[in-house]
Amino acid sequence: MGTLYITGNPKSDALLNKNGTALLIGMLLDQQVPMEWAFNGAFTLKERLGHLDPKKIADMDPDEFLQVCLQKPAIHRFPKAMAQRIQGMCAIIATSYKNKGENIWKDVSDAQVLFERLRKLPGYGEEKAQIFIALLGKRFSIAPDGWQKAAGVFSDKNPRTIADITDQATLLKVRAWKKAEKAADRDKQSRPLPAKKTAAKKKS
């Protein structure tokens, strides 16, 4: 059982804290939308489908599953792409991890192995895999050897990601961090490029 606080819905947070597939879906959806929206996606799917069974989701007709994802409120601002990724991830969970998302990290003693498993999931790039390892280490006490190194900068104490949220106060801190990071990026991009130095004329 984890200590993650994020959606504002106690039932949705409870699902994330006890169901590995729900947690993986939430992390998958966590891009280009507010964190609360992303991590509520698994609860929304469970409410609409009546289950969160990876094999059943993977076996659904893609168009039918997309319609489930498109129901208002949609699970993501890009529901088609995310529906495809969710079904792809659920297929891997069903065939390789005995239909349970938490089996991806269960009994894993080496964080590098966990990192490599996560990278094979649709939508899990290097940074997302690192954040997920930090999430498991910080909020679920799942800390295989080398997890801090595998999580990179996200293992530190700065309130920068979903891994650092346990209540409303820490949620606000993470939002503030993200806002500051975006502002810094915009400032960096808006700075004028240094003028090119013209070559000195050769003396005759």
C-alpha positions in Angstrom: 0.0 0.0 0.0 1.4 3.4 -1.0 1.2 6.9 0.3 0.5 8.7 -2.9 -1.9 11.6 -2.9 -2.8 13.2 -6.2 -6.3 13.0 -7.7 -8.4 14.7 -5.1 -10.7 11.6 -5.1 -10.0 9.3 -2.2 -11.3 6.3 -4.1 -9.1 7.0 -7.1 -6.0 7.5 -4.9 -6.8 4.3 -3.0 -6.8 2.4 -6.4 -3.4 3.9 -7.3 -2.0 3.0 -3.9 -3.0 -0.7 -4.1 -3.1 -1.6 -7.8 0.0 -1.8 -9.9 -1.8 -1.6 -13.2 -3.6 1.5 -12.2 -0.3 3.1 -11.1 1.3 2.3 -14.4 -1.6 3.7 -16.4 -1.5 6.9 -14.4 2.2 7.3 -15.0 1.7 6.6 -18.7 -0.9 9.3 -19.0 1.2 11.8 -17.1 2.3 14.1 -19.9 0.8 17.3 -21.4 -2.1 17.2 -19.0 -2.4 18.1 -15.3 -1.1 15.4 -13.0 -4.5 15.0 -11.3 -6.2 14.3 -14.6 -3.6 11.8 -15.7 -3.6 9.8 -12.5 -7.3 9.7 -12.3 -7.4 7.9 -15.7 -7.2 4.4 -14.2 -10.1 5.0 -11.9 -12.1 6.5 -14.8 -11.4 3.3 -16.9 -12.4 1.0 -14.0 -15.6 2.9 -13.5 -16.5 2.7 -17.2 -15.3 -0.9 -17.8 -16.2 -2.4 -14.4 -12.7 -3.8 -14.1 -9.0 -2.9 -14.7 -8.0 -6.4 -16.0 -5.0 -6.0 -18.3 -5.9 -9.0 -20.5 -9.5 -8.0 -20.9 -8.3 -4.5 -21.9 -5.7 -5.7 -24.3 -8.2 -8.0 -25.9 -10.8 -5.3 -26.5 -11.5 -4.1 -30.0 -9.3 -1.0 -30.4 -12.2 1.2 -31.6 -14.4 0.0 -28.8 -11.7 0.8 -26.2 -11.1 4.2 -27.8 -14.8 5.1 -27.4 -14.4 4.3 -23.7 -11.5 6.6 -23.5 -13.3 9.3 -25.4 -16.3 9.5 -23.1 -16.5 12.8 -21.4 -14.4 13.6 -19.6 -11.8 12.0 -21.9 -9.0 10.3 -20.1 -6.4 12.5 -21.9 -6.2 15.4 -24.3 -4.8 12.8 -26.8 -7.1 9.9 -26.2 -6.4 7.9 -29.3 -2.7 7.8 -28.8 -3.1 7.0 -25.1 -5.7 4.3 -25.8 -3.2 2.5 -28.1 -0.5 2.8 -25.5 -2.7 1.5 -22.7 -3.7 -1.5 -24.7 -0.1 -2.2 -25.7 1.1 -2.0 -22.1 -1.8 -4.2 -20.9 -0.8 -6.8 -23.5 2.7 -6.9 -22.1 1.4 -7.1 -18.5 -0.9 -9.9 -19.5 1.6 -12.0 -21.4 4.8 -11.3 -19.4 3.7 -10.5 -15.9 0.9 -12.9 -15.1 -1.7 -10.1 -15.7 -0.6 -8.0 -12.7 1.2 -4.7 -13.2 2.9 -5.0 -9.8 4.7 -8.1 -11.0 6.9 -5.8 -13.0 8.7 -4.8 -9.8 7.8 -7.7 -7.5 10.9 -9.5 -6.2 13.2 -7.4 -8.4 16.4 -6.9 -6.5 18.3 -4.8 -9.1 17.0 -1.4 -10.1 18.6 -1.6 -13.5 16.5 -4.7 -14.3 13.4 -2.7 -13.3 14.5 0.2 -15.4 14.9 -2.0 -18.4 11.5 -3.6 -17.9 9.8 -0.2 -17.7 11.6 1.1 -20.8 9.9 -1.7 -22.8 6.4 -0.4 -21.9 4.7 1.9 -24.5 5.2 5.5 -23.6 7.9 4.9 -21.0 10.9 6.9 -22.1 14.0 7.2 -20.0 12.8 10.1 -17.8 9.3 8.5 -17.2 11.0 5.2 -16.2 13.3 7.2 -13.8 10.3 9.0 -12.3 8.4 5.8 -11.8 11.3 4.2 -10.0 11.5 7.2 -7.7 7.7 6.9 -7.2 8.1 3.3 -6.1 11.0 4.1 -3.9 9.6 7.1 -2.2 5.9 6.4 -1.9 5.8 2.5 -1.9 9.0 1.6 -0.1 10.0 -0.5 -3.1 13.7 0.1 -3.3 15.8 -2.5 -5.2 19.5 -2.1 -5.1 20.6 1.0 -6.9 17.2 2.6 -7.1 18.5 6.1 -6.4 21.0 5.9 -9.2 18.4 4.4 -11.5 16.0 7.2 -10.6 18.6 9.8 -11.3 17.9 13.4 -10.1 14.3 12.3 -9.2 15.5 10.4 -6.2 16.5 13.7 -4.4 14.5 15.6 -1.8 13.4 18.4 -4.1 9.6 18.3 -4.6 9.7 18.0 -8.4 7.5 15.1 -9.5 4.6 12.8 -8.6 7.0 10.8 -6.5 7.1 13.7 -4.0 3.4 14.2 -3.4 1.8 12.9 -0.2 -0.7 15.6 0.6 -2.1 18.9 -0.6 0.9 20.9 0.7 3.4 18.7 -1.2 1.2 18.8 -4.3 1.4 22.6 -4.2 5.2 22.5 -3.8 5.5 20.2 -6.9 3.3 22.5 -8.9 5.4 25.5 -7.9 8.6 23.6 -8.8 7.2 22.7 -12.3 6.0 26.3 -12.8 9.5 27.7 -12.0 11.1 25.1 -14.3 8.8 26.2 -17.2 9.5 29.8 -16.5 13.2 29.2 -16.5 13.0 27.3 -19.8 10.9 30.1 -21.4 13.5 32.7 -20.2 16.3 30.7 -21.6 14.6 30.3 -25.0 13.7 34.1 -25.2 17.3 35.2 -24.6 18.8 36.7 -27.8 21.7 34.8 -29.3 25.1 36.5 -28.9 26.1 38.5 -31.9 28.6 36.9 -34.2 32.0 38.4 -34.2 33.1 39.6 -37.6 36.5 38.4 -38.6 39.2 41.1 -38.5 40.3 42.4 -41.9 43.7 41.2 -42.9 46.2 43.9 -43.1 47.7 44.5 -46.5 
